[in-house]
Amino acid sequence: MTKLFNFGAKICFIWSAALACTLANAQVVDDVNKEVAAKLAEGVCVSCHGTEGRGDNPRIPRLAGQQRAYIEVQLKAFRSQTRSDPAAHEYMWGVAATLSDSVVAGLADYFSSRVPGTNGEPIDAKTVDIGKQVFERGSPERGAAPCMACHGSSAEGMGVFPRLAGQHREYIYLQLKLIQNKLRASPVMHGLITQLSNDEIVAVAAYLQSK
């Protein structure tokens, strides 16, 4: 009973923190900054993330339809160099360094309003089924919460919790391993995925790409 209570309390805390962070990071974007952001997205971001954020590079995240608050938080983390996974060092620190809060908000508006793409790549059905079980049920006895508790039943995300549906499985796998090994700072996720096996992470990534 105590374990179940602690598990539920942890999820409630995560949701409350997400809501507070979403409200704190809200930014109104004027027409000028919307235009600047659109030009950046279509002239710079497109080279890695693809047209309207629907790119095909399996190691680079799709941004189309991503949660607005999540994009803002991540761009600001790149700008302050507090997101320190390898990709940040290679490129995003430099790109984000010049962005004002208004332009960051404009980029978040731009990409969050795009229609997500579809992958269409066939994935092993058994692997996808295992990933679905982990996503929906987690493993309370091992301290692994169901992913859907924060990312939504359809993996659409909520506020600072990102949309994962349709994301590249290779990108998801790499990021989860970085977080699990504490090479990317994510205090909430550190505690929730510590006990997931490599096979479970592979399966979850496959399931999410199939969404």
Long-range contacts (C-beta under 8 A, 24 or more apart in sequence): 3-140, 3-141, 4-140, 7-140, 7-143, 7-145, 10-145, 10-191, 10-192, 11-145, 11-149, 11-150, 14-149, 14-150, 14-188, 15-150, 15-158, 17-188, 18-150, 18-158, 18-159, 18-160, 18-161, 19-159, 21-69, 21-73, 21-159, 21-160, 22-69, 22-159, 22-160, 25-69, 25-72, 25-73, 25-76, 25-160, 26-69, 27-72, 27-101, 27-102, 27-104, 27-105, 27-108, 28-105, 29-102, 29-105, 29-106, 29-109, 30-102, 33-100, 33-102, 33-103, 33-105, 33-106, 34-106, 34-109, 34-110, 36-103, 36-106, 37-103, 37-105, 37-106, 37-107, 37-109, 37-110, 38-106, 38-110, 40-103, 40-107, 41-107, 41-110, 41-111, 44-95, 45-107, 48-91, 50-117, 52-111, 52-114, 52-115, 53-111, 53-114, 54-114, 54-116, 54-117, 57-168, 58-168, 58-169, 58-170, 58-171, 59-87, 59-168, 59-170, 59-171, 59-174, 60-168, 60-171, 61-167, 61-168, 61-171, 62-116, 62-117, 62-166, 62-167, 62-168, 63-111, 63-114, 64-111, 64-114, 64-115, 64-116, 64-117, 65-111, 65-112, 65-114, 65-115, 65-116, 65-163, 65-166, 66-111, 66-112, 66-157, 66-162, 66-163, 67-112, 67-157, 67-158, 67-159, 67-160, 67-161, 67-162, 67-163, 68-108, 68-109, 68-112, 69-108, 69-159, 69-160, 70-157, 70-159, 70-160, 70-161, 70-162, 70-163, 71-107, 71-108, 71-111, 71-112, 72-104, 72-105, 72-108, 73-160, 75-99, 75-104, 75-107, 75-108, 76-101, 76-104, 79-104, 82-185, 83-184, 83-185, 84-183, 84-184, 84-185, 85-175, 85-178, 85-183, 85-184, 86-178, 86-183, 116-163, 116-165, 116-166, 117-166, 118-166, 119-166, 119-168, 119-209, 119-210, 121-209, 123-169, 123-206, 123-209, 123-210, 124-206, 127-202, 127-203, 127-206, 127-207, 128-203, 128-206, 128-207, 128-210, 129-207, 130-199, 130-200, 130-203, 130-207, 131-200, 131-202, 131-203, 131-204, 131-205, 131-206, 131-207, 131-208, 132-207, 134-196, 134-200, 134-203, 134-204, 134-207, 135-204, 135-207, 135-208, 139-195, 139-196, 142-195, 143-191, 143-192, 143-194, 143-195, 144-192, 144-193, 144-194, 144-195, 144-196, 145-192, 147-204, 150-188, 154-211, 155-208, 155-211, 164-208, 164-211, 165-208, 165-211, 166-208, 166-209, 166-211, 167-208, 167-209, 168-209, 169-205, 169-206, 169-208, 169-209, 170-205, 172-204, 172-205, 172-208, 172-209, 173-201, 173-202, 173-205, 176-201, 176-204, 176-205, 177-201
